[in-house]
């Protein structure tokens, strides 16, 4: 069996090419956010134990009330629903509109009519360079009093 082709994107700010993966949060029953500093992707599964204890809305960016329940990004930044993916080299925010070129070029569904959502806050999210973190809950909070107040 042949390996899947690698999805390669491009930073318009510095010209660097990078690997990426697109996630359909409807298929994954998840919500997502991005780090406000490095642009790393956060994916929260509705099936995680922590998510079962709080009202996690899925198929969309994380809600404001979820953000305090998360650990800091490994870079020290915070995950947010307002942050955008960033170039792994220069850390410039990536344009969802500009990403349409490489996302649609690489997506097999484009031949059948699929089109990119052209935003970072729809049902799809993007992981730049395989750096996503999953179910990144602050273990002190989802089971504690903070989650009960949600």
C-alpha positions as CSV (number, residue, x, y, z in Angstrom):
1,X,0.0,0.0,0.0
2,X,1.4,3.4,-0.9
3,X,1.8,6.0,1.8
4,X,-0.6,8.9,1.9
5,X,0.7,12.1,0.3
6,X,2.1,14.6,2.8
7,X,0.1,17.8,3.2
8,X,2.4,20.8,2.7
9,X,1.4,24.3,3.5
10,X,3.2,27.6,3.0
11,X,3.8,30.7,5.2
12,X,3.2,33.9,3.2
13,X,5.2,35.9,5.8
14,X,8.5,34.0,5.7
15,X,8.2,31.6,2.8
16,X,8.7,28.4,4.9
17,X,6.8,25.2,3.9
18,X,5.4,23.1,6.7
19,X,3.4,19.9,7.2
20,X,-0.2,20.1,8.3
21,X,-3.2,17.9,9.0
22,X,-6.9,19.0,8.9
23,X,-9.3,17.7,11.5
24,X,-13.1,17.4,11.1
25,X,-14.4,18.0,14.6
26,X,-17.8,16.6,13.7
27,X,-16.3,13.2,12.8
28,X,-14.0,13.4,15.9
29,X,-16.7,14.7,18.4
30,X,-14.3,17.3,19.5
31,X,-13.7,21.0,20.0
32,X,-10.5,22.9,19.5
33,X,-8.4,26.0,20.1
34,X,-5.0,27.4,19.3
35,X,-2.2,28.7,21.5
36,X,-2.1,32.5,21.6
37,X,1.7,32.4,21.5
38,X,2.9,29.6,19.3
39,X,-0.3,28.6,17.4
40,X,-0.2,25.0,18.6
41,X,-3.5,23.2,18.2
42,X,-5.6,21.9,21.1
43,X,-8.2,19.2,20.5
44,X,-10.7,18.3,23.3
45,X,-12.5,15.0,22.8
46,X,-16.1,14.7,24.0
47,X,-15.3,11.2,25.0
48,X,-12.6,12.1,27.6
49,X,-13.3,11.6,31.2
50,X,-12.9,15.4,31.9
51,X,-15.2,16.4,29.1
52,X,-17.9,14.1,30.5
53,X,-17.9,16.1,33.7
54,X,-18.4,19.5,32.1
55,X,-20.6,21.0,29.4
56,X,-18.2,20.8,26.5
57,X,-19.8,22.0,23.3
58,X,-18.3,20.1,20.4
59,X,-17.9,20.7,16.6
60,X,-16.6,24.2,17.2
61,X,-13.8,26.3,18.9
62,X,-13.6,26.0,22.7
63,X,-15.9,28.3,24.7
64,X,-14.6,31.0,26.9
65,X,-15.7,29.2,30.1
66,X,-13.6,26.1,29.1
67,X,-10.3,28.1,28.7
68,X,-9.6,28.4,32.5
69,X,-9.9,24.6,32.8
70,X,-6.9,24.0,30.5
71,X,-3.2,23.6,31.2
72,X,-0.9,26.2,29.6
73,X,0.6,25.3,26.2
74,X,4.0,23.6,26.4
75,X,5.4,27.0,25.2
76,X,3.8,28.8,28.1
77,X,1.0,30.4,26.1
78,X,-2.7,30.0,26.7
79,X,-5.2,28.1,24.5
80,X,-8.0,30.3,23.2
81,X,-10.9,30.4,20.8
82,X,-9.6,33.7,19.5
83,X,-6.0,32.6,18.7
84,X,-5.0,31.5,15.2
85,X,-2.6,28.9,13.9
86,X,0.9,30.2,13.4
87,X,3.9,29.4,11.2
88,X,6.2,27.0,13.0
89,X,9.2,29.1,11.8
90,X,8.4,32.8,12.1
91,X,5.2,32.5,14.4
92,X,3.2,34.8,12.1
93,X,-0.5,34.1,12.2
94,X,-1.6,32.1,9.2
95,X,-4.4,33.3,6.9
96,X,-7.3,30.9,6.5
97,X,-8.0,32.6,3.2
98,X,-4.5,32.1,1.9
99,X,-4.5,28.5,3.2
100,X,-7.3,27.7,0.9
101,X,-4.8,27.4,-2.0
102,X,-2.8,24.6,-0.4
103,X,-5.6,22.9,1.6
104,X,-7.8,22.5,-1.5
105,X,-4.9,21.5,-3.7
106,X,-4.0,18.7,-1.2
107,X,-7.6,17.6,-0.3
108,X,-8.8,14.6,-2.3
109,X,-12.4,15.7,-1.7
110,X,-11.9,18.9,-3.8
111,X,-12.4,16.8,-6.9
112,X,-15.9,15.9,-5.7
113,X,-16.8,19.5,-4.8
114,X,-15.5,19.8,-1.2
115,X,-14.3,23.3,-0.4
116,X,-12.3,24.6,2.6
117,X,-14.3,26.7,5.1
118,X,-11.9,29.7,4.7
119,X,-11.8,30.4,8.4
120,X,-10.1,29.1,11.6
121,X,-13.4,28.9,13.5
122,X,-15.6,26.5,11.6
123,X,-16.0,22.7,12.0
124,X,-12.4,22.1,10.8
125,X,-9.2,22.9,12.6
126,X,-5.6,22.5,11.4
127,X,-2.6,21.0,13.1
128,X,0.7,22.6,11.9
129,X,3.7,20.4,12.0
130,X,2.1,17.6,14.1
131,X,2.3,19.6,17.3
132,X,-1.3,19.2,18.5
133,X,-2.1,18.4,22.1
134,X,-5.2,16.4,23.1
135,X,-7.4,16.6,26.1
136,X,-5.0,19.1,27.7
137,X,-7.1,19.6,30.9
138,X,-5.6,21.0,34.1
139,X,-6.3,17.9,36.2
140,X,-6.9,20.1,39.3
141,X,-9.9,21.8,37.7
142,X,-12.3,19.6,35.6
143,X,-13.2,17.4,38.6
144,X,-13.2,20.2,41.1
145,X,-15.3,23.2,42.0
146,X,-14.5,25.2,38.8
147,X,-16.2,22.6,36.6
148,X,-19.2,22.5,38.9
149,X,-19.8,26.2,38.4
150,X,-20.0,25.8,34.6
